């Protein structure tokens, strides 16, 4: 059976230094950039904490979330994806935008990266392929990588899978078939 030729998709950065820049990516069934409306909501939520944050884009895919974070002033983003061509496309974007010094690229499975890394993050973007049950498995692995004032963004199918105990939802939204939530491990420090 012959494989389907790779197709190209595109997304635009919606805020910050690289606002309105349109970038392309190789599409497949697992790569789907967060829609503009969803990203706008997410970065409104993160506006008070994004500047200077150390971020992890765990299922980088198109790179839309991590690139948006860099555009809006994140100090560093670690992009993790299992596909070499995905990592290479993000590398091309970083070079074109001048964002390479603030980025690290890792080709690895999400769980493998979390088990092997000792890095700590302020913001984690967790946007795995839908309907594969990865969120409840990965959240416990994330705990050791979270800074004291962390935020974890989860994007899943609707309805979202149940969160493990001890995770607090700070904000949530739904747009079509996409559910999104900003969560943290442990008590809610903002009581909101």
Phi, psi and omega in degrees: 000129180280141177282153178288142177295147179294140177248162181250143172236177177212160174215165177238147174281131191259351179205166175085201186303322184256022182311138178075001177288129179259130182234149181254165178209159177275126183270149165205183188293338182263348182259113179213107180299145174302134180301154180310313183298321179291316179295321178299315178299312181303311185284341167293317177300320186272355185311318181289345188235357186285324182300121178078005183284151172260119190243153174238121174256092195286326173241077194301320179053244180288340184087004187302316183290314180294319178294321176297319178298315178298318179300329183263012171105010175299143181289323182203147172229130171261118179263125179237129174206151182280341185266124179300317183295329176294312180299318180294323179293318178296320177302317179300316179297315181299318179296317180295325183272347184080023182262002184303320182297338181258013184232151172230136182246130181230120173270109183193158169291148183302310181297319179299314179301313182295325179288330186263336184274152173245008183293153178242143185229149175273324181227132176238131174259116182242095185230070184283167172306140183293154172057034176243003174067027185277333184299308181297334178283321186276330182304314178298328178289335181287333190309315182291351182255006188261133174288172183300321182248060186273163173220133178241122178262127179242128176238122184220180173291165174255130357284151182287155175292159179292142176275148174296161177300159177075009174252131183251132176275121178271319180213152174209157180204165175221135176225105182063237181266012181250125172254138179225149180210145172254119186232167172213158179271129178096191184296151178282114183284344184261351181049042179246000000 
